[in-house]
Amino acid sequence: MTVNELIEKRAKAWESAKEFVDKHEQSNGTLSAEDSETYSRMEKEIEDLTAAIERRQRAERLEKSLEKPTAEPLVTNPQTHSADLKTGIASDEYRAAMLTALRSNFRNVSNVLQEGVDADGGYLVPEEYDKRLIDTLDEENIMRTLGTRITTSGEHKINIAATKPAAAWIEEGGALTFGDAKFDQIILDAHKLHVAIKVTEELLYDNAFGLESYIITQFGKALANAEEDAFLNGDGNGKPTGIFAATGGGISAASTAKPSADDILNLVYALKRPYRKKAKFILNDKTLAALRVLKDNNGAYIWQPAYQSGEPDRLAGFEVHTSAYAPENAIAFGDYSYYNIGDRGTRSFKQLTELFAGNGMIGFVAKERVDGKLILPEAVQILKINSAKAGDKS
């Protein structure tokens, strides 16, 4: 079944669920125990279809990524390329030599590898590899898609106007009044993040299923998951500051024991109008499950599923993005372009040949230095949910 067919099937299931509630809802707005159980099964089908759609879309993106050519075609006269030692970007010769060395368990090492060897035997990720790793991070990490990414070479300072000039009426010939312009400063630092795996020597010898693609994909997913958790929940201690952080995150707009349609609408209008132009929701999947049944004062559901592939679900008319790392007791709404992600330099990749040699395995480590901060807290409003879990339907 294609993605479009799954989306169409989910849309029909949602319409059936709404009709069922409308027909069986009692005068006090509740369902009988039997009807509630039936509706729960219908809702579970919608959730399963949503998960299937997301899984198929991820698979399609990964398949397109793997189908990309491993080298750019020559459209001009061939030229001699050499490694750029200042930027650390590897040459084509270095990339090919590194793969040859990996597959031969470093028994076949050419001199070109010495161009990229550092003091402790690490190698910079080749240019093609770094691009594909970034592609994986973009696909798996919603905050890298929604936020503003900056590549930094050192401590990055962002100036923010703390006070703005105000106009005042004066009489003709009256004295001018002057205000003080004050500025705050946000600093993007660099926190180290790494992922390490072990593979058998046989895999390096055979490379039967595209070892480089496998390693890149797994490293990208692991880094993306750790990043997204920090971009959402990080407290700034040795990691980025998340949008849900108590200090440095979005502004707490309100709190509720059980979110209602009015709570969602109040959250929308708690955000200043200029930020609402690009505003989106970020919440946990379990929280969204509880919001699907909410109706506005006109009896219309405030959640609408996507009816076309590539289109996001919407809540109160705004895009909805879900994350397994978003807390179940909070909902964020805002313009996340004000969340700045600072990538410090180039990601590094190194092999550990001796550490696991006795087990017939070789280790690989990828490292990066990154920071993330919400530079304007007022651009994101947070609705706190006081109950244990938003998904509770008691």
MARLUM-909671 format. One line per field, with one value per residue (C-alpha): residue number from 1; residue in three letters; x, y, z. Coordinates in nm, 4 decimals. Each point is the difference from the previous one (the first is absolute). Example, Ala and Ser with C-alpha at 12.3 -4.5 7.8 and 13.67 -1.06 7.14 Angstrom:
# residues 2
resi	(1; 2)
resn	(ALA; SER)
xx	(1.2300; 0.1370)
yy	(-0.4500; 0.3440)
zz	(0.7800; -0.0660)
//
This chain:
# residues 394
resi	(1; 2; 3; 4; 5; 6; 7; 8; 9; 10; 11; 12; 13; 14; 15; 16; 17; 18; 19; 20; 21; 22; 23; 24; 25; 26; 27; 28; 29; 30; 31; 32; 33; 34; 35; 36; 37; 38; 39; 40; 41; 42; 43; 44; 45; 46; 47; 48; 49; 50; 51; 52; 53; 54; 55; 56; 57; 58; 59; 60; 61; 62; 63; 64; 65; 66; 67; 68; 69; 70; 71; 72; 73; 74; 75; 76; 77; 78; 79; 80; 81; 82; 83; 84; 85; 86; 87; 88; 89; 90; 91; 92; 93; 94; 95; 96; 97; 98; 99; 100; 101; 102; 103; 104; 105; 106; 107; 108; 109; 110; 111; 112; 113; 114; 115; 116; 117; 118; 119; 120; 121; 122; 123; 124; 125; 126; 127; 128; 129; 130; 131; 132; 133; 134; 135; 136; 137; 138; 139; 140; 141; 142; 143; 144; 145; 146; 147; 148; 149; 150; 151; 152; 153; 154; 155; 156; 157; 158; 159; 160; 161; 162; 163; 164; 165; 166; 167; 168; 169; 170; 171; 172; 173; 174; 175; 176; 177; 178; 179; 180; 181; 182; 183; 184; 185; 186; 187; 188; 189; 190; 191; 192; 193; 194; 195; 196; 197; 198; 199; 200; 201; 202; 203; 204; 205; 206; 207; 208; 209; 210; 211; 212; 213; 214; 215; 216; 217; 218; 219; 220; 221; 222; 223; 224; 225; 226; 227; 228; 229; 230; 231; 232; 233; 234; 235; 236; 237; 238; 239; 240; 241; 242; 243; 244; 245; 246; 247; 248; 249; 250; 251; 252; 253; 254; 255; 256; 257; 258; 259; 260; 261; 262; 263; 264; 265; 266; 267; 268; 269; 270; 271; 272; 273; 274; 275; 276; 277; 278; 279; 280; 281; 282; 283; 284; 285; 286; 287; 288; 289; 290; 291; 292; 293; 294; 295; 296; 297; 298; 299; 300; 301; 302; 303; 304; 305; 306; 307; 308; 309; 310; 311; 312; 313; 314; 315; 316; 317; 318; 319; 320; 321; 322; 323; 324; 325; 326; 327; 328; 329; 330; 331; 332; 333; 334; 335; 336; 337; 338; 339; 340; 341; 342; 343; 344; 345; 346; 347; 348; 349; 350; 351; 352; 353; 354; 355; 356; 357; 358; 359; 360; 361; 362; 363; 364; 365; 366; 367; 368; 369; 370; 371; 372; 373; 374; 375; 376; 377; 378; 379; 380; 381; 382; 383; 384; 385; 386; 387; 388; 389; 390; 391; 392; 393; 394)
resn	(MET; THR; VAL; ASN; GLU; LEU; ILE; GLU; LYS; ARG; ALA; LYS; ALA; TRP; GLU; SER; ALA; LYS; GLU; PHE; VAL; ASP; LYS; HIS; GLU; GLN; SER; ASN; GLY; THR; LEU; SER; ALA; GLU; ASP; SER; GLU; THR; TYR; SER; ARG; MET; GLU; LYS; GLU; ILE; GLU; ASP; LEU; THR; ALA; ALA; ILE; GLU; ARG; ARG; GLN; ARG; ALA; GLU; ARG; LEU; GLU; LYS; SER; LEU; GLU; LYS; PRO; THR; ALA; GLU; PRO; LEU; VAL; THR; ASN; PRO; GLN; THR; HIS; SER; ALA; ASP; LEU; LYS; THR; GLY; ILE; ALA; SER; ASP; GLU; TYR; ARG; ALA; ALA; MET; LEU; THR; ALA; LEU; ARG; SER; ASN; PHE; ARG; ASN; VAL; SER; ASN; VAL; LEU; GLN; GLU; GLY; VAL; ASP; ALA; ASP; GLY; GLY; TYR; LEU; VAL; PRO; GLU; GLU; TYR; ASP; LYS; ARG; LEU; ILE; ASP; THR; LEU; ASP; GLU; GLU; ASN; ILE; MET; ARG; THR; LEU; GLY; THR; ARG; ILE; THR; THR; SER; GLY; GLU; HIS; LYS; ILE; ASN; ILE; ALA; ALA; THR; LYS; PRO; ALA; ALA; ALA; TRP; ILE; GLU; GLU; GLY; GLY; ALA; LEU; THR; PHE; GLY; ASP; ALA; LYS; PHE; ASP; GLN; ILE; ILE; LEU; ASP; ALA; HIS; LYS; LEU; HIS; VAL; ALA; ILE; LYS; VAL; THR; GLU; GLU; LEU; LEU; TYR; ASP; ASN; ALA; PHE; GLY; LEU; GLU; SER; TYR; ILE; ILE; THR; GLN; PHE; GLY; LYS; ALA; LEU; ALA; ASN; ALA; GLU; GLU; ASP; ALA; PHE; LEU; ASN; GLY; ASP; GLY; ASN; GLY; LYS; PRO; THR; GLY; ILE; PHE; ALA; ALA; THR; GLY; GLY; GLY; ILE; SER; ALA; ALA; SER; THR; ALA; LYS; PRO; SER; ALA; ASP; ASP; ILE; LEU; ASN; LEU; VAL; TYR; ALA; LEU; LYS; ARG; PRO; TYR; ARG; LYS; LYS; ALA; LYS; PHE; ILE; LEU; ASN; ASP; LYS; THR; LEU; ALA; ALA; LEU; ARG; VAL; LEU; LYS; ASP; ASN; ASN; GLY; ALA; TYR; ILE; TRP; GLN; PRO; ALA; TYR; GLN; SER; GLY; GLU; PRO; ASP; ARG; LEU; ALA; GLY; PHE; GLU; VAL; HIS; THR; SER; ALA; TYR; ALA; PRO; GLU; ASN; ALA; ILE; ALA; PHE; GLY; ASP; TYR; SER; TYR; TYR; ASN; ILE; GLY; ASP; ARG; GLY; THR; ARG; SER; PHE; LYS; GLN; LEU; THR; GLU; LEU; PHE; ALA; GLY; ASN; GLY; MET; ILE; GLY; PHE; VAL; ALA; LYS; GLU; ARG; VAL; ASP; GLY; LYS; LEU; ILE; LEU; PRO; GLU; ALA; VAL; GLN; ILE; LEU; LYS; ILE; ASN; SER; ALA; LYS; ALA; GLY; ASP; LYS; SER)
xx	(0.0000; 0.1425; 0.0329; -0.2872; -0.2227; 0.0848; -0.0750; -0.3349; -0.0809; 0.0880; -0.2185; -0.2964; 0.0638; 0.0040; -0.3283; -0.1558; 0.1261; -0.1498; -0.3346; 0.0009; 0.0568; -0.2655; -0.2573; 0.0780; 0.0989; -0.2322; -0.1578; 0.2779; 0.2686; 0.1160; -0.0149; -0.1260; 0.2581; -0.0721; 0.0080; 0.3157; 0.1690; -0.1112; 0.1292; 0.3320; 0.0424; -0.0776; 0.2494; 0.2620; -0.0473; 0.0617; 0.3150; 0.1254; -0.0649; 0.1829; 0.2989; -0.0096; -0.0093; 0.2975; 0.1912; -0.0647; 0.1005; 0.3261; 0.0704; -0.0630; 0.2337; 0.2700; -0.0406; 0.0336; 0.3105; 0.1580; -0.0842; 0.2031; 0.3203; 0.3136; 0.1941; -0.0732; 0.0336; 0.2867; -0.1448; 0.3241; 0.3606; 0.1368; 0.2112; 0.2327; -0.1678; 0.1899; -0.1056; -0.0657; 0.2050; -0.1423; -0.3626; 0.0639; -0.2116; 0.1233; 0.0938; -0.1581; 0.3229; -0.0042; -0.3634; 0.0691; 0.3189; -0.1786; -0.2713; 0.2681; 0.1792; -0.3228; -0.0864; 0.3480; 0.0156; 0.2669; 0.2371; -0.0103; 0.0756; 0.1129; 0.2045; -0.2920; -0.1548; 0.2810; -0.1455; -0.2898; 0.1558; -0.0018; 0.2110; -0.2215; -0.0826; -0.3377; -0.1337; -0.2297; -0.3201; 0.0452; -0.2011; -0.2557; -0.0446; -0.0564; -0.2744; -0.1810; 0.0247; -0.1556; -0.2784; -0.0747; -0.0080; -0.2394; -0.2399; 0.0011; 0.0132; -0.3010; 0.1849; 0.2692; -0.2838; -0.1856; 0.2898; 0.2675; 0.3353; 0.3292; 0.3487; 0.2429; 0.3780; 0.0065; -0.2203; -0.2946; -0.1587; -0.3491; -0.1074; -0.3638; -0.1809; -0.1187; -0.1795; -0.1453; -0.0369; -0.3438; -0.1558; -0.1420; -0.2040; 0.1579; -0.1163; 0.1576; 0.3316; -0.0153; 0.3032; 0.0806; -0.0007; 0.2601; -0.0244; 0.2817; 0.0408; 0.0985; 0.1192; 0.0293; 0.2389; -0.0595; 0.3104; 0.0003; 0.2711; 0.0980; -0.0979; 0.1544; -0.2240; 0.1269; -0.1221; 0.2060; -0.0697; 0.1887; -0.0070; 0.1615; 0.3030; -0.1986; -0.2323; 0.2976; 0.1387; -0.3255; -0.1954; -0.2895; -0.2739; 0.1680; 0.1845; 0.0622; -0.3719; -0.0883; 0.2501; -0.1003; -0.3715; 0.0439; 0.2311; -0.2373; -0.3021; 0.1822; 0.1314; -0.3385; -0.1849; 0.2426; -0.0125; -0.3798; -0.0289; 0.2407; -0.1595; -0.3341; 0.0909; 0.3666; 0.0823; 0.3139; 0.2384; 0.2411; -0.2709; -0.2236; -0.2899; -0.3357; -0.3190; -0.1773; 0.2774; -0.1149; 0.2803; 0.0840; -0.2929; -0.3338; -0.2335; -0.2555; -0.3306; -0.2387; -0.0607; -0.2921; -0.0897; -0.1505; 0.0385; -0.3176; -0.0696; -0.0086; 0.3430; 0.1437; -0.1583; 0.1213; 0.3501; -0.0171; -0.0995; 0.2461; 0.2667; 0.0522; -0.1462; 0.3330; 0.1180; -0.3275; 0.0747; 0.2489; -0.1166; -0.0342; -0.0848; 0.2515; -0.1342; 0.0224; -0.1982; -0.1851; -0.1003; -0.1319; -0.2133; -0.1852; -0.0499; -0.1545; -0.3421; -0.0180; -0.2617; -0.0384; -0.3165; -0.1480; 0.0388; 0.2890; 0.3060; 0.3064; 0.2333; -0.0020; 0.2126; 0.2000; -0.1795; 0.3038; 0.3497; 0.2475; -0.2677; 0.0164; -0.2878; -0.1530; -0.1268; -0.2201; 0.1205; 0.3754; 0.2541; 0.0620; 0.3393; 0.0284; 0.3100; 0.0529; 0.2267; -0.2566; -0.1327; -0.3497; -0.0858; 0.0646; -0.0937; 0.2180; -0.1315; 0.2196; 0.2378; 0.2965; 0.2178; 0.1038; 0.1565; 0.3615; 0.2088; 0.3741; 0.2145; 0.3647; 0.2253; -0.0090; -0.1128; 0.2846; 0.0164; 0.2661; 0.0674; 0.1193; 0.1963; 0.1750; -0.2641; -0.2172; 0.2621; -0.0217; -0.3700; 0.0512; -0.1794; 0.0815; -0.1569; -0.1092; -0.0714; -0.1707; 0.0206; -0.1480; -0.0157; -0.3338; -0.2098; -0.3568; -0.1885; -0.3286; 0.1200; -0.3456; -0.2010; -0.3160; -0.0013; -0.1112; -0.2893; -0.0346; -0.3234; 0.0704; -0.2173; -0.0204; -0.1457; 0.2373; -0.0367; -0.1874; -0.1013; -0.2048; -0.3691; -0.1425)
yy	(0.0000; 0.3381; 0.3043; 0.1758; -0.3047; -0.0117; 0.3725; -0.0457; -0.2988; 0.1992; 0.2904; -0.2345; -0.1603; 0.3426; 0.1000; -0.3275; 0.0650; 0.3494; -0.1285; -0.2721; 0.2536; 0.2356; -0.2828; -0.1619; 0.2984; 0.0377; 0.3258; 0.0649; -0.0410; -0.3467; -0.3463; -0.3197; -0.2567; -0.2151; 0.2955; 0.1316; -0.3350; 0.0017; 0.3534; -0.0938; -0.2757; 0.2496; 0.2476; -0.2748; -0.0724; 0.3688; 0.0013; -0.3181; 0.1495; 0.3192; -0.2050; -0.1989; 0.3217; 0.1460; -0.3281; -0.0165; 0.3671; -0.0580; -0.3069; 0.1984; 0.2786; -0.2507; -0.1832; 0.3256; 0.0847; -0.3372; 0.0351; 0.3194; -0.0347; -0.0510; 0.2424; 0.3073; -0.0427; 0.1771; 0.2856; 0.1932; -0.0890; -0.2244; 0.1824; -0.1116; 0.0209; 0.0031; 0.0037; 0.3404; -0.0166; 0.3260; -0.1091; -0.3710; -0.0994; -0.3253; -0.0410; -0.2602; -0.2001; 0.0062; -0.1177; -0.2931; -0.0922; 0.0086; -0.2410; -0.2317; 0.0046; -0.0736; -0.2976; -0.1477; 0.0428; 0.2662; -0.2491; 0.2013; 0.3616; 0.2486; 0.3092; 0.2257; -0.0874; 0.1815; 0.3285; -0.0338; -0.1798; 0.1950; -0.0591; -0.2780; -0.1799; 0.1611; 0.0888; 0.2833; -0.1168; 0.0211; 0.2751; -0.2410; -0.1785; 0.3207; 0.1091; -0.3330; 0.0023; 0.3455; -0.1274; -0.2708; 0.2519; 0.2229; -0.2863; -0.1422; 0.3237; 0.2329; 0.2826; 0.0117; 0.0482; 0.2645; 0.1851; 0.2288; -0.1726; 0.1859; -0.1355; 0.1519; -0.0029; 0.1230; 0.1414; 0.1577; 0.3100; 0.1159; 0.3546; 0.0506; 0.3286; -0.0081; 0.3378; 0.1743; 0.3756; 0.1444; 0.3001; 0.2876; 0.3096; 0.3360; 0.3556; 0.2177; 0.1218; -0.2491; -0.1892; -0.3391; -0.3030; -0.2692; -0.3658; -0.2467; -0.2787; -0.3178; -0.3231; -0.3536; -0.2608; -0.3705; -0.2179; -0.3236; -0.2215; -0.3532; -0.3178; -0.3297; -0.2832; -0.3376; -0.3398; -0.3196; -0.3446; -0.3247; -0.2077; -0.3334; -0.0273; -0.2233; 0.2902; 0.2121; -0.2751; -0.0747; 0.3287; -0.1987; 0.2526; 0.3401; 0.0371; 0.3712; 0.0745; -0.2152; 0.1713; 0.3476; -0.0741; -0.1466; 0.2802; 0.2592; -0.1469; -0.0266; 0.3560; 0.1310; -0.1673; 0.1355; 0.3466; 0.0134; -0.1027; 0.2806; 0.2593; -0.0701; -0.0811; 0.0942; 0.2093; 0.1608; -0.1908; -0.1728; -0.0050; 0.2440; 0.1836; -0.1390; 0.1872; -0.1762; 0.0879; 0.1752; 0.2550; 0.1211; -0.1728; 0.1360; 0.2098; -0.1887; 0.1362; -0.1922; -0.3319; -0.2391; -0.3339; -0.1311; 0.1948; 0.1192; 0.1682; 0.3358; -0.0678; -0.0631; 0.3148; 0.2046; -0.1373; 0.1099; 0.3553; 0.0231; 0.0143; 0.3477; 0.0450; 0.0442; -0.3392; -0.1723; 0.0407; -0.2893; -0.1669; -0.3765; -0.2448; -0.2441; -0.2717; -0.3660; -0.2586; -0.1063; 0.3602; 0.0326; -0.3108; 0.1791; 0.3150; -0.1763; -0.0189; 0.3694; 0.2223; 0.3755; 0.1893; -0.0721; -0.3752; -0.0292; -0.2081; 0.2179; -0.2743; -0.0775; -0.2775; 0.0531; -0.1139; 0.0077; -0.1426; 0.2580; 0.2121; 0.0284; -0.0646; 0.3199; 0.1118; 0.3118; 0.0661; -0.0144; -0.2670; -0.2756; -0.1648; -0.2904; -0.1361; -0.2980; 0.2264; 0.2755; -0.0165; -0.1396; 0.2757; 0.2998; 0.1402; 0.2521; 0.2510; 0.2544; 0.1091; -0.2325; 0.1930; 0.1891; -0.3212; 0.0214; -0.3146; 0.0590; -0.2692; 0.0454; -0.1073; -0.3363; -0.3342; -0.2450; -0.3723; -0.2356; -0.3718; -0.1973; -0.2964; -0.1197; 0.0453; -0.2960; -0.1921; -0.2985; -0.0384; 0.0225; 0.3340; 0.3598; 0.3044; 0.3200; 0.3325; 0.3125; 0.3251; 0.3448; 0.3221; 0.1775; 0.2397; 0.1230; 0.2834; 0.1848; 0.3565; 0.1557; -0.1847; 0.1958; -0.1668; -0.3304; -0.0424; -0.3121; -0.1492; -0.2036; -0.3028; -0.0719; -0.3512; -0.2970; -0.0570; 0.1898; -0.3300; -0.0992; -0.0100; -0.0301)
zz	(0.0000; -0.1034; 0.2255; -0.1778; 0.0456; 0.3704; 0.0348; -0.1749; 0.2214; 0.3143; -0.1130; -0.0485; 0.3394; 0.1635; -0.1665; 0.1200; 0.3536; 0.0026; -0.1270; 0.2662; 0.2787; -0.1376; -0.0098; 0.3366; 0.2123; 0.2963; 0.1089; 0.2535; -0.2692; 0.1101; -0.1571; 0.1544; 0.1053; -0.3065; -0.2407; 0.1635; -0.0581; -0.3641; -0.0497; 0.1612; -0.2598; -0.2779; 0.1447; 0.0266; -0.3706; -0.0785; 0.2122; -0.1695; -0.3428; 0.1004; 0.1142; -0.3257; -0.2062; 0.1853; -0.0349; -0.3767; -0.0421; 0.1889; -0.2129; -0.3200; 0.1139; 0.0916; -0.3304; -0.1942; 0.2011; -0.0743; -0.3696; -0.0279; -0.2046; 0.2039; -0.2169; -0.2087; -0.3804; -0.1745; -0.2066; -0.0511; -0.0643; 0.2751; 0.2539; 0.2738; 0.3419; 0.3242; 0.3620; 0.1492; 0.3168; 0.1332; -0.0101; 0.0597; -0.3012; -0.1503; -0.3649; -0.2286; 0.0150; 0.3785; 0.0122; -0.2319; 0.1874; 0.3350; -0.1200; -0.1413; 0.3350; 0.1904; -0.2179; 0.0315; 0.3806; -0.0608; -0.1622; -0.3221; 0.0915; -0.2638; 0.0649; -0.0802; 0.3387; 0.1746; -0.1232; 0.2447; 0.2947; 0.3258; 0.3103; 0.1403; -0.3242; -0.0786; -0.3430; -0.0983; -0.1638; -0.3800; -0.1683; -0.1514; 0.3333; 0.1933; -0.2398; 0.0257; 0.3779; 0.0082; -0.2268; 0.2552; 0.2847; -0.1937; -0.0669; 0.3516; 0.2026; -0.0126; 0.1774; -0.2708; -0.2487; 0.2020; 0.1609; -0.1443; -0.0556; 0.0267; -0.0691; 0.2478; 0.0252; 0.3601; 0.2719; -0.1842; 0.1545; -0.0954; 0.0938; 0.0952; 0.0565; 0.3605; -0.0181; -0.3019; -0.0581; 0.0700; -0.1725; 0.2084; -0.0832; 0.0767; -0.0415; -0.2626; 0.1301; 0.2853; 0.1232; -0.1462; 0.2266; -0.0471; 0.0991; 0.0502; -0.2557; 0.1825; -0.1535; 0.1290; -0.1308; -0.0587; -0.0392; -0.2011; 0.1423; -0.1054; 0.1857; -0.1075; -0.1176; -0.1170; -0.1151; -0.0210; -0.1476; -0.0543; -0.3200; -0.0773; -0.2199; -0.2365; -0.0811; -0.0908; -0.2208; -0.1834; 0.0110; -0.1428; 0.0750; -0.0225; 0.3263; -0.0374; -0.0491; 0.3003; 0.2300; -0.1172; 0.0457; 0.3488; 0.1118; -0.1420; 0.1803; 0.3321; -0.0174; -0.1159; 0.2890; 0.2587; -0.1584; -0.0147; 0.3648; 0.0961; -0.2321; 0.1699; 0.3618; 0.0546; 0.3075; -0.1451; 0.2285; -0.2380; -0.2670; -0.1926; 0.1675; -0.1123; -0.0805; 0.2895; 0.2492; 0.3169; -0.0417; -0.3481; -0.1696; -0.1189; 0.2140; 0.2086; -0.1282; 0.2264; 0.1724; 0.0018; 0.1548; -0.3236; -0.3270; -0.1686; -0.3328; 0.1781; 0.1514; -0.3470; -0.1434; 0.2973; -0.0584; -0.3641; 0.0890; 0.2879; -0.2713; -0.1435; -0.3463; -0.1884; 0.1277; -0.0939; -0.3724; 0.0125; 0.3209; 0.0406; 0.2775; 0.1478; 0.2302; 0.0890; -0.1979; 0.3146; 0.0653; -0.3557; 0.0495; 0.2802; -0.2114; -0.2984; 0.1657; 0.0939; -0.1670; -0.0160; 0.0978; -0.3438; 0.0442; -0.2488; 0.0801; 0.0502; -0.1320; -0.3712; -0.1523; -0.3178; -0.3150; -0.2288; 0.0223; 0.1243; 0.1667; 0.3822; 0.2376; 0.1393; 0.3392; 0.0124; -0.3550; 0.0806; -0.0914; 0.2554; 0.0512; 0.2411; 0.1686; 0.2257; 0.2072; 0.0570; 0.3584; 0.0471; 0.2464; -0.2259; -0.3411; -0.1851; -0.2540; -0.1684; -0.2741; 0.0348; -0.2440; 0.3149; 0.1293; -0.1170; -0.0510; -0.0133; -0.1638; 0.0966; -0.2837; -0.1764; 0.1378; 0.0548; -0.0656; 0.1319; 0.0126; 0.3048; -0.1303; 0.3152; 0.2703; -0.1126; -0.1991; 0.2367; -0.0831; -0.3743; -0.0143; -0.0898; 0.1600; -0.1700; 0.1713; -0.1335; 0.1943; -0.0362; 0.1980; 0.0029; 0.2066; -0.0199; 0.1698; -0.0341; -0.0568; 0.0503; 0.2681; -0.0858; -0.3446; 0.1594; 0.2430; 0.2185; 0.1340; 0.3136; 0.0777; 0.3707; -0.0249; 0.0061; -0.3743; -0.2683; -0.1523; 0.3067; -0.0904; 0.3437)
//
